Structures are given as structure tokens and as C-alpha cells.
Amino acid sequence: MNKLFIIKIGGNVLDDPASLTKFLADFAAIKEPKILVHGGGKLATKTGELLGIKANMVNGRRITDAPTLNLVTMVYGGLVNKQLVARLQQLGCNALGVTGADGNLLKATKRPVGEIDYGFVGDIHPAGVNSTLLYFLLQQNTVPVFASLTHADGVMLNTNADTIASVLAIALSKHFDVRLIFCFEKKGVLRNIHDENSVIRTLTTNLYHELLMQGALADGILPKLENAFAAIRSGVREVLIGDATHLTSNTGQETIGTLVIK
Amino acid sequence: MNKLFIIKIGGNVLDDPASLTKFLADFAAIKEPKILVHGGGKLATKTGELLGIKANMVNGRRITDAPTLNLVTMVYGGLVNKQLVARLQQLGCNALGVTGADGNLLKATKRPVGEIDYGFVGDIHPAGVNSTLLYFLLQQNTVPVFASLTHADGVMLNTNADTIASVLAIALSKHFDVRLIFCFEKKGVLRNIHDENSVIRTLTTNLYHELLMQGALADGILPKLENAFAAIRSGVREVLIGDATHLTSNTGQETIGTLVIK
């Protein structure tokens, strides 16, 4: 099977011009098929303030009400997505900006109202991925660039970018040997949270269980690792957790971040 | 050759909820390959006012300065485009929202600074259309939905939606028997501007020249007709100028608007 890289970037890359420039150059230089998934960074907050759209919080959770949905559709799906696409085009990378609504690439279910009504939030599943169209787009040497938006029943929905990257990775692992890469603010998963150089280079399911038993992992990394091992259990070959500045190494043989494998 | 409809809608459809709902249902029901091209309507002006972005006019011409470019990228490329796509998806039409930057579908040249600096405006030519990818997308039964934006040298550019529709029609006339449809506020080109029922049903080049000599055409329609005949001269089979509410007839044999042919 051919290799496919699915790479998720967050605000720490999008909000820093120098980091973003380096990241885009490194991303464009990847020779294998690739997909980029992004959120919106601080631009959404800033634009929301200008538009008088206040963050709507319930029990400490952010709610996607109708004005917030319009805001993220504009900023993530419009401004950020198209700026990334235009810059990648200049770098010779045939980027194609999409949301889950486009080509029905990622159909969601609006989150049911429970104790909290999260509003216009989409829950997704690998069965909702239009992998036929994605596969064809990749074969045409286009590079899908996903804004973290999905759709259901005629409306756009807000969906977590990490989750979109995972679900795409699982769905496409039938066609490709997928390495899913989560870029975050550290070099990788640390054995000692006070030592930036204590990166765990290879994390197997067995080692993960051992470290969990020892209580050796920082709380902050646990959801990311649960996510990563869920992908591995569902057919994704490798998940790499690392720093965006190490993308070139992390898409090669000699990875610098944490490579999560079965 | 297969038929292809390229349909351009403007503010008069986008800004009226009932017209838009009818239009989208009629558009989704077209069985042949099709492409939609749209601008932004009043939403851009309204959002711009909220964001404190003032229309920048020089000698009565609107200038696309940097804040205006961000505004149209957000509103046309994000909000309007994705709302149209989500609604078409619900109607069973596999819409794929794009700008000219996406998949390098429409590469422009930034308008050179002459007497006026129009700012971030893209001039386009049929040679800048990635017809290979467009052809492939149409073969996959996806329906490209173009926001009126293009790109060059790493930045997005603002481009007139009528011009985008024409240029796409010309480029795709090598692969398809294209009918380019401009939806506007009248039933068609009128022989008598005071009589809404004086629509010229078929307008050939010969009749056009005759009417021009007679001074029988309203000034407002002349740029549209120049545009239409330019497309016809460049290989587009038919241009239909009509009202969005007559889309079903105007995509069939018994057209209600003005059918422009060689």
C-alpha cells in the first residue's frame, strides 16, 4: 500500500507567522500523498470580538450557537482555509481546500442534546467519510486541506480538528499505509514532564499500558494518546505526536517525535 | 459531447430566502453535469459594516484593499459558499465548494496598476482553468460551486462572478456542449425596456448587430451581451440570459429567457 500522511495543525502553528511559513514549506515538500487538517487559531476569536459574537460557555464548555457557527464557517472554512491553499499553491502543492460538506467528504450527526446542548456540533464516524472521492482526489495529486467543519441535514457543523484527522486516518487506512501526525507544542510525549528531552521515541500498546500503571504520563497527554491508540486499533499503521518544526524528520524514517505503533 | 450547464447567480437570488430555496431545488434537480458560480450578495456589505471595513471607492470604482479581500474571502469563500454546499447536499446534489485557488482550478493575474490601483483583483483567461481536474470532478458526479475568488502568487484575489462563469464556459467547451446561464432580475433581454413581456427569445449574432444599429438595446444589458457573444465566439454553444425562477425551463428545450447563439 502507498504511504499517506494526514497532518493536523493547531493554533500554535497558525498563529505564528514564522512557524507557519516553515511548516508550509516542509509540508509542500512531502513527496507522498498527504492531507492537512486545521482549526482556526486566534483569528476566529479576534474576528468574533469585532463582530460582537461572544464565546457562549455552559459549564466550562464552549457552545456553538448560530452566530458562532457562522463565525467559524467564515474564518476556518473561508479565510484560514483559502489563505493556506493560496500559499501552498505558490509552493507548487496542489492544495484543495474543503470542509466535510464539500463532496460530502465527511458527513456528521448533530450532537444530541443531553445535559448540555452543544449547539451546531457534528459527531463523526469513519463510515461517514467519502473515501472513494478522497482516494480519487489523492490519485489526481491534489492535496485536500480540511477546515474543521462537517455537515448534516443542510447545515454546517463545528467538529474538533483532532477528531477529523483521526476519522479520516481510520477510513483511509483501507487504501493507504497511513501515518497520522498530530503537531503540538512539545517535541513528543515526555517520560518526564520537566525534561523536554525525555521524548518517548516509540510507544507501543504494551509500553503505554506499563506507563499508565506507573502513572508516568502527564494528564494533558492522556486524551491525545487515547485518541492515538483508538486510531491504531482501527487500522491506522502509525500515529506520530510531535512538534511542527520537526515535520521533515517526522515524515521520514528517523522520527524525532513519539511514534505510536501497535 | 455531453451537455454542461454553468449557472451564475447574483445578489438578487442570494439575498432573498424564498428565491434561493426555489433556485437550489431547481438547480439540484438538473440531471446533466453542472457548475454553480456565485458572488456574495448583501451579506458581505453587512459583515463588512460590523467589522468596520469601509467600501474603498476610487473614481466610483470599488477597490479590493487588504481588509476587503479578507472580508470577501470569509463571506464569499466561507459563509456563503459552505451554506450553499450544505443545502445542496441535503437536496442530494454532491456539491463541492471551491475558489479558483482550490486545486488551482482558476489561476489569475493580479490586475496591473494603471490609472487606478484596483488592489487584490484577479484578471483571468481560459488558459488559467485547470480543466483536467474540473472534468474529472464532473465525471465523479460532483458539482463544483465556485465562489468568485481566484489566486496568484500565494494570495487570494477578487474576481467578477460573471467573468468566472464565462471563462469556465470557454475552457470547458472543449469537453462539453456548454450552456452558460446568467441569472438576473429580468426574464431576458427585452426588445422594449418598458415591456417585461418583450423578451427576445433567440438572439443570433446577426440579430444582435441589427438591434445595435437600431439602438434598440438598453445600455444596462450591453456589457452582459458583449460578454455573452465573446463566449459564443470562443466556442461556447449557448448563453442563456434569464430569471432564476425559470431555471427549469431555461435548462430545457423550451427556454423562457434569451438564448444567445452563433
Interface residues (C-beta under 8 A of the other chain):
Chain A: T47 L50 L51 G52 N70 T73 M74 V75 Y76 G77 G78 L79 N81 K82 Q83 V85 A86 R87 Q89 Q90 N94 A95 L96 G97 V98 T99 A101 D102 G103 N104 L133 F136 Q140 T142 L149 H151 D153 G154 V155 M156
Chain B: T47 L50 L51 G52 N70 T73 M74 V75 Y76 G77 G78 L79 N81 K82 Q83 V85 A86 R87 Q89 Q90 N94 A95 L96 G97 V98 T99 A101 D102 G103 N104 L133 F136 Q140 T142 L149 H151 D153 G154 V155 M156
